[in-house]
């Protein structure tokens, strides 16, 4: 595996709204969250929020954002996120580069025959989403993740049937997160990825962070006789849904002051499987309700972004700066857009262009 060819993807939630939103106020924040965003409870559709998130991801060495899609609200955020990434690329004169893709949430699909919802979503994917300029492809095939749950209706086989029906060529690659649970998945899935979990009983102190599960995943996936051409690695910082009053299960994976993030990354650095690891997914950017976020928080600061930069440098041989100055400047840009009625003025466009060229001293002058 050529190290510099591995792409780093982050799993992203677009389901939040703030106290000023005209729709359901504090959407998803009201369920409770383990840590607190540096920018406070935000609206996922806000231009300031989206610029801030995408700049931070890009500055950390992340190559693509996979947005979780379950319902109409998520879809609307997806459109705003993709538009923002395209806009930043244009403003920056191509200095800013970030890809995007979708992670379909199984809860948003059919619960019974026929597969109407799946057909509608795949047709929309074909006609409106995969053709976007920065959508992530693998060898001419658009990628998308599926996050499936136990006892789901939509199996890998039925999903594959819909894909084969809608696409006659350049079929999207389906990336799946479960196997070995009694469902036949290998013949229908293009690649697998692990998802944050202990892989057994949840430990009250949160010390079971998934070591045995990751050992099992990486060993097992390399024994499959499937059409898989690559494997997706998984990295996480921790898990904490003890304050989640909706679907929380009093579950904890202690972050151990960043050790779990480093340990899961080390599986990526030490991977020697026969199937190449072409992608790594960070789980997650901002699932605050389950305490898996790497987005900057009051509790952890920019720690997980500087760690991301460090591990991307090790993975790819790059030399991304591993300090927080640029992240702090991105927050200032966020604040400036927010104070400008959530719009990017001409002065802010000039500022963002300088920022993407890493002319940070000039950015500081513009933001005064």
Secondary structure, DSSP 8 states (H G I E B T S, - for coil): --GGG-EEEEEE------TT-SSSTTTTGGG--SS-BTT-S--TT-HHHHHHHHHHHHHTT--EEEEEE-SHHHHHHHHHHHHHHHHHHHHTTT----EEEEEEEGGGS-SSSS-HHHHHHHHHIIIIITTSTTB-EETTEEEEEEE--TT-S--HHHHHHHHHHH-SSS--EEEE---SSSS--GGG-SEEB--SS-SSS--TTS---SHHHHHHHHHHHTT--SS---EEEEE---EE-TT-SSS--S-EE--GGGHHHHHHHHHHHT---SS-EEEEEES-SS-GGGT---S-BTTTBTHHHHHHHHHHHHHH------SSHHHHHHHHHHHHHHHTTT---HHHHHHHHHHHTT-HHHHHHHH-
